[in-house]
Amino acid sequence: MFESLVKRLLQGEFICEITDEAGFQYLQNPENFFQVEDYLQRLNYRLAHTQNKLSVYAAYIEIDNVARQDIRKVFQQFRLELHPVVEWLDMMMACLKQDAVLSPGDTLAFSSLLQVIENNQALADRLQAFAKFKDFTSNEDSVKGRLEKLLSTLQKWGYLQLANRDTLIYQVTGKLDYFYQSLQFIQEHEEIPVEQDEEESAQETLF
């Protein structure tokens, strides 16, 4: 457990109850948490929780040139994810007919989403509009194909976990908690930090 967790954390993965229930519970033990963090500190990392403590990830302790390059890559990826994830969250509120945004642990049933979207042209148009975002273009010109591409990309990005392959039930992961945290930071600062001083500020806040 220790070795696999350390490897995943160093690869930038978020450990939560959805992606790895056993690993997440392992880190809830203070002794285990200390042992993992003690090892990571030798590599200039520490363990960090997302704002609601729904996910654990590795963050830099000090920002050197190597760390700064990695942080820039993280924010470049976040730039790529920002608009499609926000659009997805808004679209899911419409599909599920709820006022609250998705939270880690929520479930999405492919068949239910497909039925709702196929019977609502406005939602079908919104789904088709995802093709303007990188990584969301589908080779299949159908609602089913576009929805499959949408959910598979969000799974690839770590926001969804396929909980049941037979019934295609997806669960929202703890990474969404980090997304909300990052989004709040951006709203407070009115821009995504990309320059050196701003990256250090972002590191203190998010990493």
C-alpha positions in Angstrom: 0.0 0.0 0.0 2.8 2.5 1.0 4.8 2.0 -2.2 1.8 2.1 -4.6 0.4 5.2 -2.9 3.7 7.1 -3.1 4.1 6.3 -6.8 0.6 7.5 -7.6 1.0 10.6 -5.6 4.3 11.4 -7.3 2.6 10.9 -10.6 0.1 13.7 -9.7 -2.9 11.5 -8.9 -5.6 12.5 -6.4 -6.4 9.9 -3.8 -10.0 9.9 -2.7 -12.7 7.5 -1.6 -13.9 7.0 -5.2 -10.5 6.4 -7.0 -9.0 4.4 -4.2 -11.1 3.9 -1.1 -8.5 1.7 0.6 -5.7 4.1 -0.1 -7.7 7.1 1.1 -8.6 5.3 4.3 -5.0 4.3 4.8 -4.0 8.0 4.7 -6.6 8.8 7.3 -4.5 7.0 9.9 -2.1 9.7 11.3 0.8 7.3 11.5 0.4 6.2 7.9 0.0 9.8 6.8 3.2 10.8 8.6 5.2 7.9 7.1 4.1 8.8 3.6 4.7 12.5 4.1 8.1 11.9 5.7 9.2 10.0 2.6 7.8 12.6 0.2 9.6 15.4 2.1 12.9 13.9 1.0 11.8 14.6 -2.5 10.6 18.2 -1.8 6.9 17.2 -1.5 4.3 17.2 1.2 0.8 15.8 1.5 -2.1 18.2 0.9 -5.8 18.0 1.2 -8.3 19.6 -1.1 -10.5 22.3 0.5 -13.2 19.9 1.8 -10.6 17.2 2.6 -12.2 14.9 0.0 -8.9 14.2 -1.7 -5.2 13.9 -1.0 -2.4 14.9 -3.3 1.3 15.6 -3.3 2.4 19.3 -3.3 5.8 21.0 -3.5 7.4 22.3 -0.3 9.8 24.7 -2.0 9.5 26.1 -5.5 12.8 25.6 -7.4 13.2 25.7 -11.1 12.1 22.2 -11.6 9.0 22.7 -9.4 8.2 25.9 -11.3 8.3 24.1 -14.6 5.9 21.4 -13.3 3.6 24.0 -11.9 3.4 25.7 -15.2 2.5 22.4 -16.8 -0.3 21.9 -14.2 -1.8 25.3 -14.9 -1.5 24.8 -18.7 -3.5 21.6 -18.3 -6.0 23.4 -16.0 -6.4 26.0 -18.7 -7.4 23.2 -21.1 -9.8 21.7 -18.6 -11.4 24.9 -17.2 -14.1 25.8 -19.8 -15.2 22.2 -20.8 -15.5 21.2 -17.1 -17.5 24.3 -16.2 -19.7 23.6 -19.2 -20.1 20.0 -18.3 -21.1 20.9 -14.7 -23.7 23.4 -15.9 -25.0 20.9 -18.4 -25.3 18.2 -15.8 -27.4 20.5 -13.6 -29.8 20.9 -16.6 -29.8 17.1 -17.3 -30.5 16.2 -13.7 -32.9 19.1 -13.1 -31.1 20.2 -10.0 -29.9 23.6 -8.7 -26.7 22.2 -7.0 -23.5 21.4 -8.9 -22.0 18.0 -8.8 -20.0 16.9 -5.8 -17.5 14.1 -5.3 -19.4 10.8 -4.8 -22.3 11.7 -7.0 -23.3 9.2 -9.7 -24.1 9.6 -13.3 -25.9 6.9 -15.3 -25.0 6.9 -19.0 -28.4 5.5 -20.1 -30.4 8.1 -18.1 -28.3 11.0 -19.4 -28.6 9.7 -23.0 -32.4 9.5 -22.7 -32.7 13.0 -21.3 -30.3 14.5 -24.0 -32.0 12.7 -26.9 -35.3 14.1 -25.9 -34.1 17.7 -25.5 -32.7 19.4 -28.5 -31.2 22.2 -26.5 -29.1 19.7 -24.5 -28.2 17.8 -27.6 -26.9 21.1 -29.1 -24.9 21.8 -26.0 -23.4 18.3 -26.2 -22.5 18.8 -29.8 -20.8 22.2 -28.9 -18.2 20.3 -26.8 -16.5 19.5 -30.2 -15.0 23.0 -30.1 -12.9 21.9 -27.1 -9.7 19.9 -27.5 -10.0 16.2 -26.7 -13.8 16.2 -27.1 -14.2 15.7 -30.8 -16.0 12.4 -31.5 -15.8 10.3 -34.7 -19.4 9.3 -34.2 -21.9 11.8 -35.3 -24.6 10.8 -32.8 -25.7 11.9 -29.3 -24.6 8.5 -28.0 -21.1 8.8 -29.5 -20.7 12.4 -28.3 -21.8 11.5 -24.8 -19.4 8.6 -24.7 -16.6 10.9 -25.7 -17.5 13.5 -23.1 -17.6 11.0 -20.2 -14.5 9.1 -21.3 -12.5 12.3 -21.6 -13.6 13.4 -18.1 -12.7 9.9 -16.9 -9.3 10.3 -18.5 -8.8 13.7 -16.8 -9.7 12.1 -13.5 -13.0 13.8 -12.7 -15.0 10.6 -13.2 -14.5 7.0 -12.3 -16.4 4.1 -14.0 -18.0 2.4 -11.1 -19.9 -0.2 -13.1 -18.8 -1.2 -16.5 -21.9 -3.2 -17.3 -24.5 -0.5 -16.5 -22.0 2.4 -17.3 -22.5 4.1 -13.9 -19.9 6.8 -13.3 -18.9 8.4 -10.0 -17.6 11.9 -9.5 -14.1 11.8 -7.9 -12.4 14.0 -5.3 -10.5 15.8 -8.0 -13.6 17.9 -8.6 -13.0 19.3 -5.0 -9.6 20.5 -6.2 -11.2 22.0 -9.4 -13.6 24.0 -7.2 -10.7 25.1 -5.1 -8.7 26.2 -8.1 -11.8 27.9 -9.6 -12.3 29.9 -6.4 -8.7 31.0 -6.5 -9.0 32.2 -10.1 -12.2 34.1 -9.3 -10.5 35.8 -6.4 -7.5 36.8 -8.5 -9.4 37.3 -11.7 -6.8 35.4 -13.8 -4.9 32.1 -13.9 -1.4 32.6 -12.5 1.3 32.0 -15.1 4.1 34.3 -14.2 6.8 33.4 -11.6 5.6 35.4 -8.7 2.0 34.4 -9.3 3.0 30.8 -9.6 4.5 31.0 -6.1 1.3 32.5 -4.8 -0.7 29.8 -6.5 1.7 27.1 -5.0 1.0 28.5 -1.5 -2.8 28.5 -2.1 -3.3 25.4 -4.2 -0.3 23.2 -3.9 
